[in-house]
């Protein structure tokens, strides 16, 4: 009798340990880009372990899959990509991993930008002339409102994969949304509007009626955050090397006057550089954005002939210490453009 009780006790202890393990087991998540890792970790907290495959200093269009990436993906519970043909290189990683859980179409595979409105949808699909944006412009995360949607997509998938932690993920998502809203509009304004303030302001801003709406309520003095900082950039024309900033520019009311690349993915031919010089002189453009992974030769050539300033920009979280969070990445862009133009 005594012995059998001991056995039962041992079995019970083992079962409890197993259960605790299952509860404590973090979802192992692989993301293509670092901004996705950052957002996933914000929403998933200590219930997930997210790792990004690409180096944030690299051009996200062109990443070479490595055996280490395949290894990371072999036992992942969830694979998250940006999609829109930006991180197509990751298709090889997913295939080579041999991990059935993360293959396209399974719950362990998420295209994070699903249901985010895409700009620059092509009318004619042809990669022969170097269009590396065949599904529209994929640089979608440089508008914080899109990251709000992306964070929601990630939260929904985490709930699906780990339903026992649904409430936890919802709370984390709500908190992250509040962080983004405070960064966008300033804490004071959000506080003045109460619980659904962030949602209301986001809707008004998306419909381009934010300022009028605030004026109507005598709240415009309370506007802070990125929206306030970016007021100084309102209507400013900028040049960029690649079509990286159209979402960012639309959100913060800048105008992209053109690109140094004549076609996305093709280095600028000399006659195009000279045309850009003429355009910058004609339109009084002061700033050229050059992503850190592109040669700055063309930008320097144009700058030296026009007096425009070259700003070296980063597109992914963690490319340098100054942009080690998504929020800092957006702040960096706004402040650098402001500084270069004043
Ligand atoms: Zn691109």
Boltz pocket constraint, residues with backbone or C-beta under 6 A from the ligand:
constraints:
  - pocket:
      binder: B
      contacts: [[A, 61], [A, 132], [A, 133], [A, 138], [A, 139], [A, 242], [A, 243], [A, 244], [A, 264]]
      max_distance: 6.0
